[in-house]
Amino acid sequence: MCGLCRVYKGVERVIRMSDRRGVDELKALGAGRPAPEPVAALYRQAFQQFGARALWSRTPSARPTIGQALVVAESLRREGDMSSRPLAVEIEEACRAAL
């Protein structure tokens, strides 16, 4: 687990229980909103670890938005294997916390 991810582990259970917004709603809310550094770091990590395998149809952004980070998380779930799923969950939870 990366150091940035630990920041969100403390609120993980609260977020899961209280935030019932769907991913599509979160993407709409996060469109155009710059991703905070912890989210951007997870976004870059996704491209470093899984770019060729799961994100082959995506181009990394120098300044990702929260919406872009959620699209990457969705791609990790759909196109990636089981090893990419924990990072997808971390990205989604970090985005929920940022919104």
Secondary structure, DSSP 8 states (H G I E B T S, - for coil): --HHHHHHHTTHHHHHHH----HHHHHHHHTT-B--HHHHHHHHHHHHHHHHHH-TT----SS-BHHHHHHHHHHHHHHS-TTTHHHHHHHHHHHHHH-
